[in-house]
Amino acid sequence: MKIVHTADWHLGKRLQDFQRLQEQQNVLDEIIQIADQEQADLVVVAGDLFDTFNPDPKAEDLLYSTLKKLTAGGSRPVVAIAGNHDNPDRIEAQDHFGRECGIIFAGFPKTEVRSYELSCEAKLLRSAPGFIELKLPRHDSPVRIILTPYANETRMRSYFGQTSFGDELRQQLQDHWAALANTYMDEQGVNLLTTHLFVMKRGGEQPEESDDERSILQVGGASVVYTDMIPPQIQYTALGHLHRYQEIAGGPSPVIYSSSPLAYSFAEADQQKFVVLIEAEPGQAVTVTPMPLKTGKRLLRPRFKRVDEAVNWLKQNPDCYAEITLQTPTYLTSEERRELQQAHDSLVTIIPDVRDVKSMEKETAPAIDLTQSMETLFADYFKSKNKGQEPNERLQQLFKEILATESE
């Protein structure tokens, strides 16, 4: 049985002012191609389908058209759960669409997929809150999946009856998983868990997070879940949330974050992205193969000591998003910034690394010549407050407009 694991699509996400929907469409087409070439029997999408609770209609169209293509005309079921960026009600609202295509949506930790005939070649054999069992077209043995979408602390407490997220609530979640595994999972089928939570080894090193996902551990976010909570019957745990491919130690079987399909922040600069191919059979250890994705622009963070070096590099590397750091004795002039911006269509950020600020600050401030024009006085004042940086042309023009208004 071949299973494709992917997660953290974040459809509709921008990189500052840069729209990336076409890149997302291209990389999802690549994932469809991988699933088809490998003749996958099942696809699991482990949360963060969208980037916001209220996604753009174009992002919605891309999600549902992609999921439908992944079903390969109804021959391959797709299971998609909600992540912390998703509106769980919105995800489950498409249940009728999913039912017609062979897609199963789960928005909440105890969602129960009602027994019905899927309009595809797969069959839903059994379901319970947070659990499904499927009969796949080409296999006699079933696949069983524990589904635990993301939920904040308030929702977790409502499901598991605890007043706070800590050891007691973790124990309730572990007991919930264990009850499902003991009731429905034996060695006559393939047994999976998919969840969108922060998972780590108890007492181990905390996994690497991207900038966009650190809020999950803050107020209102579900607390950490440990790999030793996973039932021993589980042969593979498909995780979503962290954007770098990584296997988390301490579980009874592979526990893996598949990675996002694109780099979404400069904390992920030059990071290889993957989908995961799992080959599984009942009662046996699974084979895990990370499949590198080739689509999408890289995010790069070069450093330079001279503007001309930066300009040359930008011209030679047009097919990336760049965040450049430039060591400079003073802040960049507006002309230098313009030259850098014109050298590259996807220059996201310029970071001046000013190395002699302390010496500048130690200099004795010159006497103010009040006979100068207001524009010159403003420019001098701006430089004094911004460590030598010149005001740009737009700021100077705004100041002139204010002067004109005052005189009227």
N, C-alpha and C positions, 0 to 999 in steps of 0.2 A: 504494500500500500504506500503510495507516494503522496506526501502532504507538503504544500507550500505555506510557509509562515512569513507574513509581512506585517508591518505595523507603522503607526505614526506618519500617515500620509499628509496630514495637516493641509488639506485642500483649501485653497484660497489664501494661503499665507504669502505675505510679501517679505522682501528684504529691504526694509526702509521704504524708499519710493519705487522699488523695482517690483513689477508684477511678474509672477513666476508660474502662472497657470499653464502656459504652453509647455514649460519644462516639466511640470507635473504630469500633463497629459502624455508627454513623450516617455517619461520613466514608467508610468503605469502601463503604457503600451508594451514596454520592454518586459514588465512583470507578466503581462498576459502571454507574451511570446515564450517566456521561460516556462510558464505553467503548461502551455500547449506542447512545447518541444519535449518536456520531461514527461508528458502524459500524466500529469498530476491527477489524483483521484479526489482531492479535497484542498480547498484554500482557506486558511485562517487569517483574518485581519484583526490584530490585537489592539484595537482602539486608536483614538485620536484620528478619526476619519476626516474630520474638519478641523480648522484652526480656531473657529469661534462658535459660540452657541447659535449665532444667527448668520450662517454662511451666505456668501454671494450666490445668486441663482446659478451662475456659471459653474461654481464649485459643486453645487448640488447635482447639476447635470453630469459633470465629470464623474462624480462618485457613482451614481446609479448606472450610468452607461458602462463604466469600467467593471463594476460588480457583475452586471449582466453578461459582459463579454467573458469574464472569468468563469462563468458557469458553462462555457463551451456549448451553448445551445441546449442546456438542461442536462448535460451528461455529468457535470461536476458540481457538487454543492459548495457553497461559500458560506462561511460562518464569520460574522462581523460583530464585534462588541464595541461599546462606547468607552471612550477615554476621558480624561479630565478636561479636555478641550471641547468635548461633545455635549450637546443637549440630549440626555437619554430619552426624553419623550419624543423628540424629533426623530431620533434613530428608530425607535420602535413604531413610530407613526407610519413607516413604510412597510409594515408587516405584510399587507395585502400584495404590494408590488413584489416583495421578496418571495412570498408563497407561490406566486405565478412563475417565478424565474428559477427557483431553487436556491434562494438566499435566506439565511436565518439571521435575524437581527436580535441582539440582546442589549438592553440599555441599563439594566439594574442587576445587582448581585443575586437577587432571587427571582429574576424573570422566569416565568414558566412558559415555554413554547407549547401551545395547545396542540393536542394530537390532531393532525390533519394530513391529508394526502398532499405531498409536495407535487407541484406541476412539473416534475422532472423525473429522471430515472432513479434518483435516490429515494429512499423511504425513511420516514421518521418512525422508528420502532417504539421508543419510549421517551418520556420526558418527565421532569420533576423541576421544582424551583432551583434554577442554576445548573441544570443538567439536560443533555440530550443524548440519544443513542441513534445512530444512523446506519442504514444498510446502503452501502455504496454499490453502484452498478456492476463492477467487475470483481467483486469480492464476496465470498460467503461469510467471512467473519465481519462483525459490526465494528464501528468506531464509536467510542463513548467519550464525551467531552464535558468536563466541568467548566462552566462559564461564569467568570467573576469580573464583570465590567467595573470600571472605576466608580467609587462613591465617596463623597466627602464624609467627614466625621458624623454629621447630623444624620445622614442617610444610613450610614453603617450602624449607628446606635439604634435607629428605628427598626432595622432588619434583625439585629442580633440582641437587642434588649439591654444594652449596657449604657452606663451614664458617661463613660469617657473611653477614648481610644488608648488602650494600654495593654497590659498583659491579659486582662480579662476579656477584652474584645478580640484580641488576637487568638485567645483560646477558643472563643465562640466560632471564629472563622475557621480555625483548624478543625474543630468538631464538625462543622458544617461540611467541610471537604471530606473528612473521614467518613461521615455518615453516607454521603453520596458514593464514595469509592467502595465502602463495604457492602452497600446495597446493590450497586449496579455493575461493579467492575471486577472481572475475574480474568483468567488467562485465555479465555475463549474469544477475546476481542482486543482491539487496540485502544489504549486508555490515555487520554490527553487532558491537560489542564491549560486553559488560556485565561489570562488576567491582565489588567492594566493597573498595576500598583508598583510601588517602590519596593523591590525585593532584594535582599542581600543575605549573606551568610551570617548567622548569629556570631557575634564577636569578631567578624572579619572586617576587611577594609571596605569602606563605603564605595559603591560603584560610581563611575564618572557620570555626571549629569551635564546636560547642556544648559545654557543660560535661561532658555525659555521654560524649562521644566523644574527649576528649583523650588517654585512655589508650592509644589505638591506636598512638601514636608512642613510648610508653614501653617499658620492658623487657618483652620477650615479644611486642610488637606489630610487625607488618610495617612496614618503613620506607617512606619516600616513594617514589612512582612518578611519573615525569615524562611529560608529554604527548607529548614528541618520541619516546617509545618506541612509540607507537601506529602500527601499519602504515598505509601510505598508502592501502591498499584500503578501509579502514574509513570508512563514510559517517556513522556516529553512534556515540558511546560513551555508554552509559547507566550512570551511576555511582550507587552508594549509599555512605552513611556520613555525610556532612555534611548537616546538617538544614536549611540555608538553600538556596533555589534559587540556583544560580550556574553560569555557564559558565566553564570553565577554558581559558585561552589556551594557544597553542603547539602544538595538535594539527593533524592534517591535515584535520579536519572538526569539527563541534560535539562538545565534551566537556562533559557537563552532569550536575550533581547536581540531581535533580528536587525535592528537599526532602522532609522527613517530612510526613505528612498532617496532623499536629497539632503544636502547640508543646509540647515536652516538658520544658523547663526555662525559668527566667526569663531565661536568656541569649538565649532566642528570643522575648522579650516583644514583643507586638504585631507579630509577623512574619507576613507573608502566606505561605500554603502553596499548593503547586501539584502537579498531575500534568502531564506533558509529552506533547503529541500530536506525533508525527513523521509527516510524509508523505514517502514515499521511493519512488524507482523506480531501476532499475539504471543505474549509470553517471552519475547526476545528483546534484547537491547536494540535500540534504534540506531540507525546510521544517520549522522548529521553532516550536511554539506552546505557551507555558506556559498551562495552564488553571487559573485560581485556584479554590481550594476554599473553600466558604462555611460548611461545617459545623464545629462544635467551638467551645468557649469560648476567648476570647482570654486571654493572660497579660499583665497590666498591672502597671507599677511606678511608681505616682504618689508624689510627695513632698509633705509638708505641714508647716506650722509650728504648727498648732494641732489639738488633738484634735477639736474640733467640726467643723473643715473636713474632716478625714478621715472622720468619721462621716457627714457629709452626702454626701460623694462616694461612700462605700461603699453608702449607701442608694439613690443614683441610678444605680449601675452594678452591678446584681445579677448580670448574666449574664457573669461573667468570673471568673478566678482572680486574686487580688490579692496583691501583695507591696508593702506600704506602708512608706515611710521617713518618720519623724516627727522633725523637729527639736525638741529639748526641752532646757531647762536642767538637768533631772534625769532620771533614769530614770523610766519610766512606773509609775504606781501600779497595783495589782491592779484597782482600780475602773475606771481608764482602759482597761486592757487588756480587761476584761470588756465595757465599753461598745463598744469597737471590734469585738470578736468577735461580739457580738450584732447588730451592724449589717449583717453580711454572712455568707452561708452558705458562701462559698468564699474566706475570708481565710486565705491560706496562711502568711504570715510578717509579723510586725511588727518593723521595725528601728528602734530608737531612735537618733537621731543627736544624741548629747549634746555640746553646743557649749561648755560652760564647765567641763569636767572638770579642766582645768589649774588654774583658780582654786580649784576645790573641793579639789584635792590640796594646794594651797599653804596652805590654812587650817590653823591650829594645832589639833591634836586636843584635844578637851576632856578634862578629868580624868574618870576613870571613877568613877562613884558606885556603890560595891559594896553599898550598902543597897537598890538597886533589885531587883525580882524577876528571876528567871532568864530569864523570857520577854522582859522589856525589855532585859536585857543582851545576849541573843542577837540581838534586832532591831537594837540599836545596833552590835553587832559585824558583823552581816551588811551593814549599810549602809556601814560603814567599809571593808569589803573589796570592795564592789560599787559604789563611786562614788555613793553616795546612794540606791541602789535599795532599796525596802522589800521584805522577804520576803513572798511571797504567803501566802494563808490556808492552803493545803495544806502549805506548808513549816512554818509556825508550828504547825499541828496535829501534824505529824510530830515536831517538837521536844517538844511537850507529851507525846506518847506515849512518847518516849524518857525524859523526866523521870519519868514514871509508872513505867516499867520499872525505872529505877535505884532508885526508892524502894522498890519491892517487893523 
